Every structure is written in structure tokens, then in C-alpha cells.
Amino acid sequence: MGRTIGGGFQGTGATLYMCIGFVPDWVEIRSHDDPGSTIYWDKFMFDDDSNVAGGLHFEYGEATQNELDEVSGIRQYYGGTLLSSSDAGTTTYGEGVYLKKQKRDYRYGKSTNQKANYGEGDAVADKIDTWTLDTAGSRSGHFNEDVTGTYIGAGSPIQIDGLWYRIMSVTAAQGEAANEVVLNAAAKSGVVQYIGGMYGEYVPMVAGETSKDGFVILDTGFYVNTNGERCSFKAGTFDD
């Protein structure tokens, strides 16, 4: 049976290795900052002069498609690279060369992170565990603690009393005062159970790690993967 996964990341404007754990048969990447800009590739794509070996780029609403060759689109990646510091490059969240999926809960402050595998926290001090809706019917409210702003920001998924929302805006060093946080929908005051990273769950791998299978994004910002712009992808395998 075919397998499908998806995720989000921030473009870097340079070649990106998406280490998803398997070699996909097809990949679709969409830019969020250039709406409708999409690259699609699958393993069957080829023509007489190999101009589509890297896939096709298209914009929704436009008839023209751009052919991507084997050095300008998407290519399968077979992993197994033991990364050095030069391979890994800048490993700040939102950057990186080799990306892996790592779901982290960033509600914790550096001194309050007591759970394993939660990574570095983004609360200034105390754990963020309370959401207060400041005006009934609005989407704005506040937390019980400010955010540092390295990981939590616009785009972060947040779970409140079992329901999922997205943070639309919050500024670094803010969040604790009234109306400093805006969500995509009104949420009643309640318990904050999770806050994810604003650039998605794919984070930079570091020196000493070994890359897993996945795919390479060779487009360096002409269509998708523009530096500083958000993207999402879907990838999978066919049944046959």
C-alpha cells in the first residue's frame, strides 16, 4: 500500500535535503508566500531530452508549465551521509541543509523543561500552560508567559483544551500581556497543551548525525524554496 506524508519548512534559497525516512515516488512542494507556485515530480517523469526529469513547475490559474531538469527540480536522495559541520551548514531553526522531522513542544522555559525529547524551550521562564481570551468573540488573548520568539511565532500550531489552532501573530518578548497573541480562530480560555515551531516540524540536522532517505530540492528560490519563505510538501510512494 502506498505511503503519504507531509510537512512544512522554511525555504533557504539553497539546495535542501529533506530526510523523510524513505525514498518517495512522487513529491509536491507549494510556496505559501507565492500562492499557487508549485513543483510536482514523480519517478515516471521523462521526455526525449530529459527536460522534465526534475519535475514541472506551475502556477494555479496559468496555462504555462515550466520544465525542470535533473539539476533544477527534485531528485530522489538515498541518505547515508555522516554529516560534518560543513555539510550541516547553519543549523539555526529555519535554516539548514539537511532537514529531519522532529516534533517538539516549545512551551517550556530553559529552567522548566523537565521532559525528555522536548528540545529547547521558547518560553522566557515559566512553562506556557494557560491561554486567556481577552475579548469575547475576538481571536486575541494572551499566555501566562512571554515567548522568546526563536521557535514560537506566526504559524505555530497550538493545542488548547484538546482543540487545534494556529498562531497568527505574537512578537518576540511578548505574549503575557492582554491581546498580544492572535489565533486563527477564537479559542475559549483554557489549558495550553502544545505549541509547535513556526517554521514547521522539519529542523536542521547537525554534525555527527547520519542522513536518512528522502528527496533533494534543487530549486534554489526561483519557484519554491525562496530564502525566508514558508513552504509545505507532500511526498509518497505508489502502490506498485
GULUM-836279 format. One record per atom (N, C-alpha, C, O, CB): x, y, z; residue in three letters. Coordinates in steps of 0.2 Angstrom, whole numbers, plus 2048, in hexadecimal, padded with zeros to 3 digits. Glycine has a CB too. Example, Ala and Ser with C-alpha at 12.3 -4.5 7.8 and 13.67 -1.06 7.14 Angstrom:
% GULUM-836279
8427E4827ALA
83E7EA827ALA
8427F0827ALA
8477EF82AALA
8397EA82DALA
8407F5823SER
8447FB824SER
840800827SER
843806828SER
8467FD81DSER
END
This chain:
% GULUM-836279
8047FA800MET
800800800MET
804806800MET
809806804MET
7FB800806MET
80380B7FCGLY
8068117FCGLY
807815802GLY
802814806GLY
8048167F6GLY
80C819803ARG
80D81D809ARG
80D824807ARG
810826802ARG
81381B80DARG
80A82980BTHR
80A83080ATHR
80B833811THR
808832816THR
803832807THR
810838810ILE
81183D816ILE
811844814ILE
81184580EILE
81883B81AILE
811849818GLY
812850817GLY
81585381CGLY
816851822GLY
80B852815GLY
81785A81BGLY
81A85E820GLY
81B86581DGLY
81A866818GLY
82085B822GLY
81E869822GLY
81F870820GLY
827871822GLY
82A86E826GLY
81B874824GLY
82987681EPHE
83087881FPHE
83188081DPHE
82D882819PHE
83587481CPHE
83688381FGLN
83888981CGLN
83D889817GLN
842886818GLN
83A88E822GLN
83C88C811GLY
84188C80CGLY
84788F80DGLY
847894812GLY
83E88F805GLY
84D88D80ATHR
85389080CTHR
857893806THR
85C896806THR
85888A80ETHR
854892800GLY
8578947FAGLY
85D8907F8GLY
8618937F3GLY
85989B7FBGLY
85E88A7FBALA
8648867F9ALA
86187F7F9ALA
85C87D7FBALA
86A8877FEALA
86587A7F6THR
8638737F6THR
8618717FDTHR
865872802THR
86986F7F3THR
85C86D7FDLEU
85986A803LEU
858863803LEU
8558607FELEU
85286E805LEU
85A85F808TYR
859858808TYR
85485780DTYR
855858813TYR
86085480ATYR
84E85480BMET
84985380FMET
84984B811MET
84784780DMET
84285480CMET
84C84A817CYS
84D84381ACYS
84784081DCYS
846840823CYS
85384381ECYS
84283E819ILE
83B83C81BILE
83B83581EILE
836832821ILE
83683D816ILE
84083181CGLY
84182A81FGLY
83F82481AGLY
84081F81BGLY
83C829824GLY
83D827813PHE
83C82280EPHE
83D826807PHE
83D82C807PHE
83581F80EPHE
83F822802VAL
8408257FCVAL
8398257F8VAL
8368207F7VAL
8458217F7VAL
83682B7F7PRO
82F82C7F4PRO
82F82B7ECPRO
83482B7E9PRO
82D8337F5PRO
8298297EAASP
8288287E3ASP
82582F7E0ASP
8268307DAASP
8238227E2ASP
8238337E4TRP
8208397E2TRP
82183F7E7TRP
82083D7EDTRP
8198397E0TRP
8218457E5VAL
82284A7EAVAL
81E8507E7VAL
81E8527E1VAL
82984C7ECVAL
81B8547ECGLU
81785A7EAGLU
8198607EFGLU
81985E7F5GLU
81085A7E9GLU
81C8657EDILE
81E86B7F1ILE
81A8717EFILE
81A8737E9ILE
82686C7F1ILE
8188747F4ARG
81487B7F3ARG
8178807F7ARG
8188807FDARG
80C8797F4ARG
8188867F4SER
81A88C7F8SER
81488F7FBSER
80E8907F8SER
81D8917F3SER
814892801HIS
80F895804HIS
80F89D803HIS
80A8A0803HIS
80F89480CHIS
81589F802ASP
8168A6801ASP
8158A87F9ASP
8148AE7F8ASP
81D8A8803ASP
8158A47F5ASP
8148A57EEASP
80E8A07ECASP
80F89B7E9ASP
81A8A37E9ASP
8088A27EEPRO
80289D7EEPRO
80189A7E7PRO
80189E7E2PRO
7FC8A17F0PRO
8018947E7GLY
8008907E1GLY
80688E7DDGLY
80588A7D8GLY
7FC8957DCGLY
80C8907E0SER
81288E7DDSER
8148877DFSER
8158867E5SER
8188937DESER
8148827DBTHR
81487B7DDTHR
8198777D8THR
8198787D2THR
80D8777DDTHR
81D8737DBILE
82186E7D7ILE
81E8677D9ILE
81D8657DEILE
82986E7D9ILE
81D8637D3TYR
81B85C7D4TYR
8208587D0TYR
8228597CATYR
81485B7D1TYR
8228527D3TRP
82784D7D0TRP
8248467D2TRP
8228457D7TRP
82E84F7D2TRP
8258427CDASP
82583B7CFASP
82A8377CBASP
82D8397C6ASP
81D8387CDASP
82B8317CDLYS
83082D7CALYS
82F82B7C3LYS
8348287BFLYS
8318267CELYS
82982C7C0PHE
82882A7B9PHE
8298307B4PHE
82882F7AEPHE
8218277B8PHE
82A8367B7MET
82B83B7B3MET
83183B7AFMET
83783B7B1MET
82A8427B7MET
83183C7A8PHE
83683C7A3PHE
83483D79DPHE
82E83C79BPHE
83A8357A4PHE
838841798ASP
836842791ASP
83C84078DASP
84183E790ASP
833849790ASP
83C842787ASP
841840782ASP
848844784ASP
84D841782ASP
83F84277BASP
84784A786ASP
84E84D788ASP
84F84E78FASP
853852792ASP
84E854785ASP
84B84A794SER
84C84A79BSER
84A85179ESER
84D8527A4SER
85384879DSER
84785579BASN
84585C79EASN
84185C7A4ASN
8408617A7ASN
843860799ASN
83D8567A5VAL
8388567ABVAL
83B8517B0VAL
83784F7B4VAL
8318547A8VAL
84184F7B0ALA
84384A7B5ALA
84384C7BCALA
8438487C1ALA
84B8487B3ALA
8438537BDGLY
8428567C3GLY
83B8587C5GLY
83A85B7CAGLY
84785C7C4GLY
8378577C0GLY
8308597C2GLY
82D85F7BEGLY
8308617B9GLY
82F85A7C9GLY
8278617C0LEU
8248677BCLEU
82386C7C1LEU
82086A7C7LEU
81E8657B8LEU
8238727C0HIS
8218787C4HIS
81B87B7C0HIS
81B87C7BAHIS
82687D7C5HIS
81687C7C4PHE
8108807C2PHE
80D8857C7PHE
80E8847CDPHE
80B87B7C0PHE
8098897C4GLU
80688E7C8GLU
7FE88D7C7GLU
7FC88D7C1GLU
8088967C7GLU
7FA88C7CDTYR
7F388C7CCTYR
7F08927C8TYR
7F28977CATYR
7F088B7D2TYR
7EC8907C3GLY
7E98957BFGLY
7ED8977B9GLY
7EA89B7B5GLY
7E889B7C3GLY
7F38947B8GLU
7F78967B2GLU
7F88907AEGLU
7F888A7B1GLU
7FE8997B4GLU
7F78907A8ALA
7F888A7A3ALA
7FF8887A2ALA
8008827A1ALA
7F588C79CALA
80488C7A3THR
80B88A7A2THR
80E8867A7THR
80D8887ADTHR
80F8917A0THR
8118817A5GLN
81587D7AAGLN
81C87D7A9GLN
81E87E7A3GLN
8138757AAGLN
82187D7AEASN
82887E7ADASN
82B8777AEASN
82A8747B3ASN
82B8837B1ASN
82F8757A9GLU
83286F7AAGLU
83986F7AEGLU
83C8747AEGLU
83486C7A3GLU
83A86A7B2LEU
83F86A7B7LEU
8448647B5LEU
84185F7B6LEU
83D86B7BELEU
84A8667B4ASP
84E8607B3ASP
85185D7B9ASP
84F85F7BFASP
8548627AEASP
8568587B8GLU
8588547BEGLU
85D8587C3GLU
85F8567C8GLU
85C84E7BBGLU
85E85F7C1VAL
8638637C5VAL
85F8697C8VAL
86286D7CBVAL
8698657C2VAL
8588697C6SER
85586F7C8SER
84E86E7CCSER
84A8737CDSER
8548747C2SER
84C8687CDGLY
8468667D0GLY
8468627D6GLY
8498647DBGLY
8418637CBGLY
84485C7D6ILE
8448577DBILE
8478517D9ILE
84684F7D3ILE
83C8567DEILE
84B84E7DEARG
84E8487DCARG
84E8437E2ARG
84E8467E8ARG
8558497DAARG
84D83D7E1GLN
84D8387E7GLN
8548387EAGLN
85983A7E7GLN
84C8317E5GLN
8548377F1TYR
85A8377F5TYR
85A8317F9TYR
85582F7FCTYR
85A83D7FATYR
86082D7F9TYR
8618277FCTYR
864827803TYR
866822806TYR
8648227F8TYR
86582D806GLY
86882D80DGLY
86F82A80EGLY
872829809GLY
86382A811GLY
870829814GLY
876826816GLY
87C82A817GLY
882828818GLY
878821812GLY
87B831817THR
881836818THR
88283781FTHR
87D83A822THR
87F83C814THR
888836821LEU
88A838828LEU
88C83F828LEU
891841825LEU
89083382BLEU
88884482BLEU
88984B82ALEU
88F84E82ELEU
89084C834LEU
88384E82CLEU
89385282ASER
89885682DSER
89585D82FSER
88F85E82CSER
89E856829SER
898861832SER
896868833SER
89586C82DSER
89087082CSER
89A86C838SER
89986A828SER
89886E821SER
89286B81DSER
88F86F81ASER
89F86D81DSER
89186481EASP
88B86281BASP
88586581EASP
88086781AASP
88B85A81CASP
885865825ALA
87F867828ALA
87D86F827ALA
877871827ALA
87F86682FALA
883873826GLY
88287A825GLY
87F87D82BGLY
88087B831GLY
87D87B81FGLY
87B88382ATHR
878886830THR
872882832THR
86E88082FTHR
87588D82DTHR
872881839THR
86D87C83CTHR
868880840THR
86487D844THR
870877840THR
86788783FTHR
86288A842THR
85B888840THR
85B88783ATHR
863892841THR
856888844TYR
850886842TYR
84D88B83DTYR
84E89183DTYR
84B886848TYR
84B888837GLY
84988C831GLY
84E88C82CGLY
84D88F826GLY
847893833GLY
85488982DGLU
859889829GLU
85B881828GLU
85787D828GLU
86088D82BGLU
861880826GLY
863879825GLY
86487781EGLY
86287A81AGLY
85F874829GLY
86887181DVAL
86986E817VAL
865867817VAL
862865812VAL
87086D815VAL
86686381CTYR
86385D81DTYR
85D85E822TYR
85F860828TYR
86885781FTYR
85785C820LEU
85285D825LEU
84E857827LEU
84E852823LEU
84C862822LEU
84D85682DLYS
849850830LYS
843852834LYS
843857836LYS
84E84B834LYS
83E84D834LYS
83884F838LYS
83A84E840LYS
83C848842LYS
83384A836LYS
838853843GLN
83985284BGLN
83385684EGLN
83485C84EGLN
84085484DGLN
82E853850LYS
828856853LYS
82A85885ALYS
82C85485FLYS
822852854LYS
82A85F85CARG
82C861862ARG
827866865ARG
823869861ARG
833865861ARG
82686686CASP
82286A86FASP
82686F872ASP
82A86E877ASP
81E866875ASP
825876870TYR
82987B872TYR
82687F878TYR
828885879TYR
82B88086CTYR
82187D87BARG
81E881881ARG
823882887ARG
82288688BARG
81887D883ARG
82887E887TYR
82C87E88DTYR
83288388DTYR
834885888TYR
83087788ETYR
833886893GLY
83988A894GLY
83F886895GLY
83E880897GLY
83888F89AGLY
845889894LYS
84B885895LYS
84C88289CLYS
84E87C89DLYS
851889894LYS
8498858A1SER
84A8828A8SER
84487E8AASER
84487B8AFSER
84A8888ADSER
83F87D8A6THR
83987A8A7THR
8388748A3THR
8338708A4THR
83387E8A7THR
83C87289EASN
83B86D899ASN
83D86689DASN
84386589DASN
83F86E893ASN
83986389FGLN
83A85D8A3GLN
83985689FGLN
83B8518A2GLN
83685D8A9GLN
836857899LYS
835851895LYS
83A84F890LYS
83D85488DLYS
82E852892LYS
83B84988FALA
84084788AALA
83D848883ALA
837848882ALA
84284088BALA
84284A87EASN
84084A877ASN
83C850875ASN
839850870ASN
83D844875ASN
83C85587ATYR
83885B878TYR
83C861875TYR
839866873TYR
83485D87ETYR
842860875GLY
847865872GLY
84786B876GLY
84486B87CGLY
84486686BGLY
84A870873GLU
84B876877GLU
84487A877GLU
84187A872GLU
85087B873GLU
84387D87DGLY
83C88087EGLY
83D88787BGLY
84288A87AGLY
83A880885GLY
83788A87AASP
836891877ASP
83389687CASP
83289C87AASP
833891871ASP
831893882ALA
82E898887ALA
83389C88AALA
83989988BALA
82989488CALA
8328A288CVAL
8378A688FVAL
8398A3896VAL
83F8A3897VAL
8358AD890VAL
8358A089AALA
83689D8A0ALA
8328988A2ALA
8338928A1ALA
8368A38A6ALA
82C8998A4ASP
8278948A6ASP
8248918A0ASP
82389489BASP
8218978ABASP
82288B8A1LYS
81F88789CLYS
81888A89ALYS
81488D89ELYS
81D88089ELYS
81788B893ILE
81188E891ILE
80B888891ILE
80C88388DILE
811890889ILE
807889895ASP
801884896ASP
7FA887897ASP
7F5883898ASP
80388089DASP
7FA88E896THR
7F3891897THR
7F2896891THR
7F689A88FTHR
7F389489DTHR
7EC89588ETRP
7EA89A889TRP
7E489E88CTRP
7DF89B88ETRP
7E8896882TRP
7E48A488BTHR
7DE8A888DTHR
7DC8AC887THR
7DF8B0884THR
7E08AD893THR
7D58AB886LEU
7D28AF880LEU
7D08B6884LEU
7CC8B6888LEU
7CC8AC87DLEU
7D38BB881ASP
7D28C2884ASP
7CB8C5882ASP
7C88C9887ASP
7D78C7882ASP
7C88C487CTHR
7C28C787ATHR
7BE8C2877THR
7C08BF872THR
7C38CD876THR
7B88C187AALA
7B38BC877ALA
7B28BD870ALA
7B08C386EALA
7AD8BB87BALA
7B28B886CGLY
7B18B8865GLY
7B78BA861GLY
7B68BA85AGLY
7AB8BD864GLY
7BC8BC864SER
7C28BE860SER
7C78B8860SER
7C58B3862SER
7C68C4864SER
7CD8B985CARG
7D28B485CARG
7D88B5860ARG
7DD8B285FARG
7D38B3854ARG
7D88BB863SER
7DE8BD867SER
7DE8BB86ESER
7D88BC871SER
7DF8C4866SER
7E38BA871GLY
7E48B9878GLY
7EB8B987AGLY
7EF8BC877GLY
7E18B287AGLY
7ED8B5880HIS
7F38B5882HIS
7F58AE886HIS
7F08AB888HIS
7F58BB887HIS
7FB8AD887PHE
7FE8A788APHE
8008A9891PHE
7FF8AF893PHE
8048A4887PHE
8018A5896ASN
8048A689CASN
80B8A889CASN
80E8A98A2ASN
8038A08A1ASN
80F8A8896GLU
8168A9896GLU
8178AC88FGLU
8148AA88AGLU
81A8A3897GLU
81D8B088FASP
81F8B2888ASP
8238AD884ASP
8258A8887ASP
8238B9889ASP
8238AE87EVAL
8278A987AVAL
82E8AD878VAL
82E8B3877VAL
8238A7873VAL
8338A8877THR
8398AB875THR
8398AD86ETHR
83C8B286CTHR
83F8A6876THR
8358A986AGLY
8348AB863GLY
8398A785EGLY
8398A9858GLY
8358B2862GLY
83D8A3860THR
84289F85CTHR
83E89A858THR
83F898852THR
84789C860THR
83989685CTYR
835891859TYR
82E892859TYR
82A890854TYR
83688B85DTYR
82B89685DILE
82489785EILE
82289E85AILE
8258A385CILE
821897865ILE
81E89E855GLY
81C8A4852GLY
8168A384DGLY
81389D84DGLY
8228A784EGLY
8158A7848ALA
8108A6843ALA
8118A083FALA
81689F83CALA
8108AD83FALA
80C89C83FGLY
80C89583CGLY
80D88F841GLY
80C88A83FGLY
812895838GLY
80E891847SER
80F88B84CSER
80888884DSER
80388B84ESER
81288E853SER
80888184DPRO
80287E84FPRO
80187E857PRO
80687D85APRO
80287684CPRO
7FB87F859ILE
7FA87F860ILE
7F487B862ILE
7EF87B85FILE
7F9886863ILE
7F4877867GLN
7EF87386AGLN
7EC876870GLN
7F0877875GLN
7F186B86BGLN
7E6877871ILE
7E387A877ILE
7DD876878ILE
7D8875874ILE
7E1882876ILE
7DD87387EASP
7D786E880ASP
7D586987BASP
7D086887AASP
7D1873882ASP
7DA866878GLY
7D9861873GLY
7D886386CGLY
7D785F868GLY
7D485D875GLY
7D786A86BLEU
7D586C864LEU
7DC870861LEU
7E0873865LEU
7CF871865LEU
7DC87085BTRP
7E2872857TRP
7E1879854TRP
7DB87A851TRP
7E586D852TRP
7E587D854TYR
7E5884851TYR
7EC88684ETYR
7F188284FTYR
7E3889857TYR
7EC88B84BARG
7F388E849ARG
7F489584CARG
7EF89984CARG
7F388E841ARG
7FA89684EILE
7FC89D850ILE
7FC8A284AILE
8008A0845ILE
80289D854ILE
7F98A7849MET
7F98AC844MET
7FE8B1845MET
8028B3840MET
7F28AF842MET
7FF8B384BSER
8048B884DSER
8068B8854SER
8018B7859SER
8028BF84BSER
80C8B9856VAL
80F8BA85DVAL
8168BC85BVAL
81A8B9857VAL
80E8B3861VAL
8188C185FTHR
81E8C485ETHR
8238C2863THR
8218C0869THR
81E8CC85FTHR
82A8C1861ALA
82F8BE866ALA
82F8C386CALA
82E8C986CALA
8368BE863ALA
82F8C0872ALA
82F8C3879ALA
8298C687BALA
8288CA87FALA
8348C9879ALA
8238C3877GLN
81D8C5879GLN
8188BE87AGLN
81B8B9879GLN
8198CA874GLN
8128BF87BGLY
80E8BA87CGLY
80A8B9883GLY
8058B6883GLY
8118B387BGLY
80D8BD888GLU
80A8BC88FGLU
8058C2890GLU
8008C1894GLU
80F8BD894GLU
8058C788CALA
8008CD88DALA
7FA8CC889ALA
7FA8C8884ALA
8048D488CALA
7F58CF88BALA
7EE8CF887ALA
7EF8D0880ALA
7F28D587EALA
7E98D388AALA
7EC8CC87CASN
7EB8CC875ASN
7F28CC871ASN
7F28CF86BASN
7E88D3873ASN
7F78C9874GLU
7FD8C9870GLU
7FE8C386CGLU
8038C2868GLU
8038C9875GLU
7F98BE86CVAL
7F98B8868VAL
7F38B8864VAL
7ED8B9867VAL
7FA8B286CVAL
7F38B785EVAL
7ED8B6859VAL
7ED8AF856VAL
7F28AD853VAL
7ED8BC854VAL
7E78AC857LEU
7E78A5854LEU
7E38A584DLEU
7E08AA84CLEU
7E38A0859LEU
7E28A084AASN
7DF8A0844ASN
7D789F845ASN
7D38A0840ASN
7E189A83FASN
7D589D84BALA
7CE89D84DALA
7CE89E854ALA
7D289D858ALA
7CB89584BALA
7C88A0856ALA
7C78A285DALA
7C789B862ALA
7C4896860ALA
7C08A585FALA
7CB89B867ALA
7CC89686BALA
7CA898872ALA
7CC89D875ALA
7D389386BALA
7C6894876LYS
7C489687DLYS
7CA895881LYS
7CF892880LYS
7BE89187FLYS
7CA899886SER
7CF89888BSER
7D089188DSER
7CB88E88FSER
7CE89D891SER
7D688F88EGLY
7D7888890GLY
7DE886891GLY
7E388A891GLY
7D488388BGLY
7E0880891VAL
7E687D892VAL
7EA87C88BVAL
7E7879886VAL
7E6876896VAL
7F087F88BVAL
7F487E885VAL
7F8877886VAL
7FC87688AVAL
7F9884884VAL
7F7873881GLN
7FA86C881GLN
80086B87DGLN
80386687EGLN
7F5867880GLN
80186F878TYR
80686E873TYR
80787586FTYR
80287886DTYR
80586886ETYR
80D87686DILE
80F87C869ILE
814879864ILE
81A878867ILE
81088386CILE
81387985EGLY
819877859GLY
81D87D856GLY
81B882858GLY
816873854GLY
82187B852GLY
82688084FGLY
822884849GLY
81E881846GLY
82C87D84DGLY
82488A849MET
82188E843MET
82388C83CMET
81F88E838MET
822895845MET
82988983BTYR
82B887835TYR
82A880833TYR
82C87D82ETYR
832889834TYR
82687D837GLY
824876836GLY
82887183AGLY
82C87383EGLY
82587482EGLY
82786A839GLU
82A86583DGLU
83186383AGLU
83485F83DGLU
82585F83EGLU
833866835TYR
839863832TYR
83F868834TYR
83F86E832TYR
83986382ATYR
843865837VAL
84986983BVAL
850867838VAL
850862835VAL
849869842VAL
85586C838PRO
85B86A835PRO
85F864839PRO
85E86483FPRO
860870836PRO
862860835MET
86685B838MET
86D85E83AMET
86F863836MET
867855833MET
87185B83EVAL
87785E840VAL
87D85983FVAL
87B85383EVAL
877860848VAL
88385B840ALA
88985783FALA
888851843ALA
887852849ALA
88F85B840ALA
88A84B841GLY
88A845844GLY
884841843GLY
88483B845GLY
88B84684CGLY
87F844840GLU
87984083FGLU
87A83D838GLU
87D840833GLU
87284483FGLU
876837836THR
876834830THR
87083582CTHR
86A83482FTHR
87882C830THR
870838826SER
86A839823SER
866833821SER
86982E81FSER
86B83E81DSER
85F834821LYS
85B82F81FLYS
858830818LYS
85A835815LYS
85482E823LYS
85582B815ASP
85282B80EASP
84D83180DASP
84B833812ASP
84F82580CASP
84D833807GLY
848839806GLY
84883B7FFGLY
8488377FAGLY
84983E80BGLY
8488427FFPHE
8488457F8PHE
84C84C7F9PHE
84D84F7FEPHE
8418467F5PHE
84F84E7F3VAL
8538547F3VAL
84F8597EFVAL
84C8587EAVAL
85A8537EFVAL
84F85F7F2ILE
84B8657EEILE
8518697EBILE
85586C7EFILE
84786A7F3ILE
8528697E5LEU
85786C7E1LEU
8558737DFLEU
85A8777DDLEU
8598687DBLEU
84F8747DFASP
84D87B7DDASP
84F8807E3ASP
84E87E7E9ASP
84587B7DDASP
8528857E1THR
8558897E6THR
8528907E7THR
8558957E8THR
85D88A7E5THR
84B8907E6GLY
8488967E7GLY
8448997E1GLY
84189F7E2GLY
84C89B7EAGLY
8458967DCPHE
8428997D6PHE
83A8987D6PHE
83689C7D4PHE
8458967CFPHE
8388927D8TYR
8318907D8TYR
82F88F7E0TYR
82A8927E2TYR
83088A7D4TYR
83288B7E3VAL
8318897EAVAL
83888A7EEVAL
83D88B7EAVAL
82D8827EBVAL
8388887F4ASN
83E8887F8ASN
84288F7F8ASN
84888F7F8ASN
8438837F5ASN
83E8947F7THR
84189B7F8THR
84389D7FFTHR
83F89B804THR
83C8A07F5THR
8488A0800ASN
84B8A1807ASN
8468A580BASN
8448AA809ASN
8528A5806ASN
8448A2811GLY
8408A5815GLY
8398A5814GLY
8348A8818GLY
8428AD815GLY
8378A180FGLU
8308A080DGLU
82D89980FGLU
83189480FGLU
82E8A1806GLU
827898812ARG
825892814ARG
82288E80EARG
820890809ARG
81F893819ARG
82388780FCYS
82188280ACYS
81E87C80ECYS
81F87B814CYS
827880806CYS
81A87880ASER
81887280DSER
81986D807SER
81986F801SER
81087280FSER
819867809PHE
81A861804PHE
81685B806PHE
81485A80CPHE
82185F804PHE
815857801LYS
812851801LYS
81684C7FELYS
81984E7F8LYS
80A8507FFLYS
817846800ALA
81C8417FDALA
81983A7FEALA
816839804ALA
8238427FFALA
81A8367F9GLY
81782F7FBGLY
81A82A7F6GLY
81E82B7F2GLY
81082F7FAGLY
8178247F6THR
81981E7F2THR
81381C7EFTHR
80D81C7F1THR
81D8197F6THR
8138197E9PHE
80E8167E5PHE
80D80F7E8PHE
81180C7EBPHE
80F8167DEPHE
80780C7E6ASP
8068057E9ASP
80A8007E5ASP
80B7FB7E8ASP
7FE8047E8ASP
80B8017DFASP
80F7FC7DBASP
8177FD7DBASP
81A7FA7D8ASP
80D7FD7D3ASP
END
